[in-house]
């Protein structure tokens, strides 16, 4: 099982709408609002980092109000 965290910036004023839409996605295992450089952080756990990358590109980035994302892949030792 691979894990990844996605840091998300959203358009000002759309934080709640984006958070609510992200909360509906079954593959997100944790989601929180942030203060600072990013607005939202999510955790995804899947069978591989390639699957995680595909979900970010195909299901997260297209959400209206998201400006950019930064995906952090967890190391597996």
Secondary structure, DSSP 4 states (H G I P E B T S, - for coil): -EEEEEEEEE-TT-HHHHHHHHHT-TTEEEEEE-SSS-SEEEEEEES-HHHHHHHIIIIITTSTTEEEEEEEEPP--
